[in-house]
Amino acid sequence: EQASLAEYFFEIRGQDALQKILDAAVENDKQSLAAEQGRYDTGVDDQISLVQAQTTLAAAQSSAINNHIARAQFEHAIATLIGKQASGFSIPVVAKTTAPPPIPVGLPSQLLERRPDVAAAERSMASANAQIGVAYAAYYPSLSISGSGGFESSAIGKLLEASSRFWSVGPTLSETIYDGGLRRATVNQYIATYNGDLAAYRQSVLTAFQQVEDYLAAVRILSEQIERQKEAVQHSQTYLQLEQARYDTGIDPYIDLAVAQTTLYGNEQGLAQLQIQQMTASVQLIE
């Protein structure tokens, strides 16, 4: 539950960062449309450039509106998780994505024994192992020594008589030996159960190691990818600046400016989404 809460929280912060990017794109597209409207009104550009600017703005506005759905869903999930009514719960908007705290390497694998699935599988295996001992104990007859006068009691004394041995000890042993293989079958059943639980325990441990390796790899690879994505954002910003200058001087048409803007917005959104993945992968690794 704590991990789910952390994931939902970081998802909300990521959605806030995405919303900031989308809102900025809408504002820039509004400015571009206003500029293109002026160029069209003065006869500098044709109608197709104006329609392209209108289309770009409408698409950006649609994306900005749609992004509110994901944030609302994560917010409602947190409300349910902490026992609040979704309609009356809200989390302030903070557009912030940060790198997760570094997770120390070289931790002992015994930490995985804390996982509930591994611990439960281990206890089930131990219980099945104990059942084998109980089944084997059924081969031996049990006698109750209950004399109040020590070993000289009448109950113990009767066991020494031939008739007592025949009727008390004899039938018990016969019942144990000649039971049609019931006790042997019971032991074999418990051994099979133990082997099954042993295999389940081994699978739980292997699954635990796999998940740890998966998220270790995810955190490492995402860290490298984020660095490359940051470079892509920087190059896109330079690209947009250069294209904006060419558009302002009338060298390039609006479509070239729109492509530069779309490239920057796409790279910025990609960076925010990678940062969200990195945070959630870190939470899952800790979990």
Disulfide bonds with the S-S distance in Angstrom:
none
